[in-house]
Amino acid sequence: MRKLGVLVCFGIMMVVAVATVSAQDVGLGVGAGMTLPTRESGAQEWDAAFNWGFYVNIPLLATFHLSPSAELYKLDGAYATDIALAFKFMVPLNNLAVYAGFVPGLTASGTTTNAHVGVLGGLSFDLVSNLGAFAQLKYKNLFADERNVRVFHLNGGVLFTF
């Protein structure tokens, strides 16, 4: 009986928390930047490449957002695509939000698809009514067969809120 009471209380808190998030907080971000992959092959090698992509910002709570994303860039001379789902923990301030999060996903490059996991941090701020800007740094480890590839993504762009 006690477990049922705890579950009911938790359910009510979740419904209230989700109900307080307005639909205007949902957004679409489009950005570009630089990708810096590095390999551990004795000496560190850096191979900078242009990247671009988009993400959807879905607030579940004011301080927790889900963010599916897609990014395109070059890795080892071939085009790579990242599909990921970020779990972002937000610190909302007046017109600024600072966030950090965890981001698992898949990277397709050439004829292979590998899992990756990483962390990210960034900030977003309002420019005008439903248009904002963001800057983000993401670090991920790509689980490739014979090599260890670590990738830094530095992106900035605009965020359209609905």
N, C-alpha and C positions, 0 to 999 in steps of 0.2 A: 504494500500500500504506500509505503514511504517513497519507493522508486517511482511509482505512478505520479505522486505529488510533485516530485522533482522534475519529471519529464513534462508535466503540464505547465509548471512555472517556467521552465526553459522554453517551451513552445510559445507561451504568451510573450516572453521577452523578445524572442526572435520575430514574432509577428509585429510587435510594436516597433522594434528597431527597423525592420524592412519598410514598414508603413511610413516612417518618418523621412525616408529618403525620397526626394522628389524625382520625377521623371526627367527634369531638366538637368540632373547631374550626369546622365548617360551621355557619353561623348565618343567622337571618332577623332583619333590623332593621326596626322600624316607628318612624317619627318624624314630627315636625311642626315648623314654624318659620315663617320669614318670607322672602319673595322680594322683592328690590329690583331691578326692571328700570330701566335708564337708556338714553336715546337720545341720539345726537349730532345735535342739531338747533339748533345755535347755542349755546343754554344747556343745561346739564344738567337733566334732569327726572327725578325719582324718583317711582315709583308703587308703594308697598309693598303687598304682598298676602300673605295666609295661604297656606301650602303644607303639603302632607303627602304621604307616600309610603312606599315600602318598598324594601328592597334585600336581596339575598342575598350573604352573605360566603363565598366559596369559596377557601380557602387552597391554593395550589399549592406554595408553600414557606413556611417560617415568616416570611419577610420579603417575600413577594410574594403578593398576593391578587387575584382577579378578583371584581368586584362588579357584577352587573347590577342595574339599579334602574328604578323608575318613580316619577314625582312629578307631582302635580296642583297647579295654581295659576292665578291670573288674569293675563293679559297683554293689554293694550290692551282691557280690558273683556270679553274672551272667555276661556273656560276653555282652559288649555293643559296638555298632557301631555308630559312628557319621558320618553323611553325611552333609556337609556344603559348603557354598559359601562365601568366604572372599572377602571383598572389601578393598584392601590394598593401602594406600597412601605412596608412596616411596619418600625417600630423597636420590637420587643417589650421591655418592661421587666417588672418583677414582676407586678403586677396591672393594668398600664397598657400600652396600645399607642398610639404616636404614628404617624401616617401622612401621606403626601403622595402625590398621584397625578395621572394624566392621564385625562380623561373625554370621549370622543367619543359622539355620539348623535344622536337626532332629536327635534324639537319639533313637535308637531301643535297648531295653534291656529286656531280658526275653520275656514276651508276650505283652509288651507295647511299643508304639512309642510316644515320646513327643517332642514338639518343644523346641529349646533352642536358646538363643541369647547371644552374648558375644563380647569381645574386644580382640585384640591381638597386640603384638609388637614383633619386632625381628630385626635381621640383617642377611644379606647374603654377602658373599665375594667370590671372584674368587680364585681358587687354581691353576688350569692350564687352557688351552684354553677353553674347554667347560665343565669343571667340577668345581663346587663351593661347598661351605658349608653354612649351615644356623643354626641359633639358634633362638628359638621362645618361647614366653610365651603367653598362651591364658587363659583367664578367661571367663567362661560362666555360665549362670543361666539356669538350666533345669526346665521347667515348668511341674512338676509332680503334680498329683491330690492332695494327702494328705501331701506332704512334699516339702520343699524347698531345692533343692540340688544345691550347687555351686561347680564347678569343675575347678581346675587349671590344665593345661597341660604344661609341660616343655619338649620341644623336640629339638633335634639336628639331623642333617643328611647331606646328600649330595644332590646337585642340578645339574642335567644334563641339559645343554642347547642345543638347536638344531639350 
